[in-house]
Amino acid sequence: MSLLLRWVSFYFKYGVPLAVVAVASYVIFEHFHPWKAAETVLPHLANETRVSVGAGFESRGDQSERHAEYVYFPSHLRDSKVYVVRQHNSDPITLEESEGNVVSPLAVLFFVIAIVGSVWFWVRGRRGVRPNNSRERARAR
C-alpha cells in the first residue's frame, strides 16, 4: 500500500471521527457554559436555538482579541445569518451580523464527504485482504 493511501486511510479512520467528536464537544460545552459577555449583545430570538460555530482567541504582546461566531437554528437554514461577537483587549464588545457566503455550504459538503468516507472505511473492514498465514505454512512443513 502506498504511503499516500496509508495517510488517507488513517485520516478517514481516525482523523475524521476525532474531528467530529471535537466539534460536537465544543458545541455542547459552549451551549452549557456560554460566554457571558456574548449573551448580553446577542439577540434573543423566539423559537430559535443559538449554536456556536466557531471561536478564537489571539494575543500578541499586550494586545488580545476574543471572538465567537453564532448561528440560530432553524432560521439559519433560510437566511444563513452569522453573528460574530468580538472583544479587543478590554474594549466594549461588538456584534457584527453577516450574511452567509459560498464557503459555508462548501465546508458542510466537505464535512459530509469526510464523514461518509470515514463510515465507508470503518464499515467495509478489511475485506479482500488475506491474513498472513506464514506461521501456519511453517507448521505444515
Buried (B, 14 or more C-beta within 10 A) or exposed (E): EEEEEEEBEEBBBEBBBEBBEEEEEBEEEBEEEBBEBBEEBBEEEEEBEBBBBEBEEEEEEEEEBBBBBBBBEEBBEEEBBBBBBBBBEEEEBEBEEEEEEEEBEEEEEEBEEBBEBBEEBEEEEEEEEEEEEEEEEEEEE
